[in-house]
Amino acid sequence: MEYFSAVGSVWILNFGGGVFCFEKFAVLSFYVFSSVMRIVQKILLCLICLSFLSSCTPQNKDESAAKSDKKRLIARLNDSVFCISIIIKGRDYEKRFSVGTGFLIGEGLLASAAHVQTKAEEMLGKFKDPTAKIIAWKKFKTGESIEFPIEVAVSDKDNDLAIYRFDSKVHQENPKFSAIKPLALAENLPPLGEEVVSIGYYGAYEFPFNSLGNVSMIDINEDIFSDLTLMPGNSGAPVCDLETGKVLGVTTDVLDLGNETVRYGIAKRAMKLRELLQKL
């Protein structure tokens, strides 16, 4: 006959000739539960360690290295880009206007868009009996700056390209300037979707703006369209391959679809600039 009996705080179940003690069962259950939890904790700790180790895999290290290389490349490209301005002087005034962007392509040579010169001449016509000069300048992160006069050496109005010449001694005698390398021109057109960067000046800002984007389309004239963010003053800015750093094209125009958020940059391919170089 089965029945329950209580001895103190311990319940005992008698059945046949056996006795089952609930206190021992509770202790045993707690021990098993504790053991299971310790195993679960160890498994979770192992998973956390594996997750940490996976973040240090060669693939992630390669991605981190690639990002660092990209940052260094963009910094180097910025060094080779200059603001083009016109300084207009009158009897009792002196005005300075930013008209475009240029970039170093050789000793004593800057490349830009041809309409940058036209814009400077239009600006000059707004003043009475002025004297003027066109300069290229840049400010370094250290606070130092450099500026020098430039003049058009050769231009291609059909493709809206121009090459400016300046005294090469400026390049040679200035320690910071002499460390700047000319940008290399790409021979081939980029594939669609290629990641690119444009570096150009805007208004009175002392440093150039960097815009990242992708090649969106290449038309029948081999003009390169991209979704780069461009602003007034970016004319003449280089559009560079983010892997090689080579100049793919020179910014000359913007395709405006009437929506401020939908604008495509247009650049003349670098080979047309190379052909212009041969005319010097």
Summary of the structure (lengths in Angstrom):
residues: 280
radius of gyration: 34.8
end to end distance: 117.5
largest distance: 126.2
contacts: 828
relative contact order: 0.13
helix: 30%
strand: 40%
